[in-house]
């Protein structure tokens, strides 16, 4: 599968409705407009109407195609639109990520699932033979063992639902490929692999610890004598912490020329976030991915 196939998959579902929190952001409006023209979404725009109009003018977006809702609390109002089934998912506009997620996680909205929420990204690079699902580059700072179980579950959901891999191969990453009690990431990896072997983590095959090279290169794995169905053929990479994830993400995009789509997974509705550093293709692909992860 190629990453652009996410667009066709999203179109085949029919338009989803996205509730944009603080929609006075020209970058976000351009992303939404592109997705609307592609037949992927319609949108509710929450925020200060005059500021939204100003941003739309800058983005060259015609607001007559949207429902613009004046709101002093756009994060809460956008989330309420999802809870009330007027929208399928939420998108971050001109608002801090923490403020938006605080609204998503309010008990009164009942959007929690019991899983840790994580940013799940799909990469396509000419240097790897298939799409690669990676987490977490933007949400969970230093995941403990329980949180890593949730990160795996979120990533497996994306691999199965968006990429079409029914039983993805999951590589738990660290700096080395052997267990060192002084390196927590390697201990976590061994425990997660054993939990998977005993059926505590389902719908995937987990192994680790892996250094990055032997997770994605059969030659590197063979050179180090690693025998594993995951080695050199991983569908999912689980990062040890947010620093590793964030550096990997930006290295893939800015140095390796990878295409990427991302969404926050783990609540009852996915959340779309786009960065000003993301190109237009990334924003469009991320919206398509978020649509695919609804329900």
Residue, then its C-alpha position, 0 to 999 in steps of 0.5 A: x500500500x502507498x500512503x496516498x491510498x489513504x485519500x481514496x479510502x477516506x473518500x470511499x467512506x463519504x464525507x466526515x464532519x470535522x469540528x475545528x477548535x479556534x479556526x482562526x488559523x490560515x494554515x488549518x483552514x487551507x488544510x480543511x479546504x483541500x480536504x473539502x475539495x477532495x470530498x473527504x470532509x465538511x467542517x464546523x468552524x468554532x471561534x471568534x468570527x471576525x478572526x476566522x474571517x481574517x484568517x480565511x481571507x489570508x488563506x483564500x478560503x470561501x467561508x460560505x462553504x462552512x458553518x462558522x460558529x461564534x464561540x468563546x470556548x472553542x475547544x469545549x464547543x468543538x468537543x461538544x459537537x462530537x459528543x452531540x454527534x454533529x461532528x465526527x472528530x475534532x481538529x486543532x486550530x489556533x489553540x494550544x494542544x494542551x488546552x484542546x486535549x484538556x477539553x477532549x479528556x473532560x469526564x463530562x464528555x465521556x470520550x475516554x477509553x481507558x487507554x493513553x492517548x498517543x500521536x500515531x504517524x504513518x511514514x512512506x519512504x523510498x528507503x523502506x519496503x512498506x508503510x511504517x507506523x510509528x508512535x509516539x512523537x508528540x504526546x506521551x513524554x516518558x511512557x511507563x510499561x502500562x502506557x507502552x501497552x496502550x501505545x501499541x494498541x493505538x498503533x495496531x489499531x491504525x495499522x489494521x484499520x488504515x494500512x490494512x495489516x491484520x497482524x502487524x509486526x511491532x518492534x520495541x526500540x531502544x539503543x541496543x538489541x539486548x536486555x540491559x537492566x540499567x536501560x529501562x527501554x530494553x527491559x520494557x521491550x522484553x516484558x512487552x514481547x513476553x506479554x504478547x507471547x502469552x496473549x496479553x497484547x493481541x492482534x500483533x507480533x511483538x519483539x524487542x529490544x531492537x536498535x533501529x537498524x535491526x528493526x528495519x534492515x534484515x541485513x543489519x539483523x542478520x549481521x548481528x545474529x538476530x533471528x525474529x519475524x519482526x527483525x528487518x520487517x517491522x510494521x510498527x515502531x514503538x519509541x522509548x520516549x517522546x525525544x526519540x519519537x520527535x527526532x525520528x519524525x523530523x529526521x524522516x520528514x526533513x532529511x529522508x524526504x518521507x511522506x507522513x500522516x498523523x492523528x491522535x488516537x486513544x479517545x473515542x474520537x480521533x483528533x487531527x493536529x497539523x503543524x505550521x511546519x507540515x506541508x500541504x500534503x501532510x495536512x491532507x493525508x493527516x485529515x484522511x487518516x483521522x477520518x479513517x480512524x473515526x469509530 
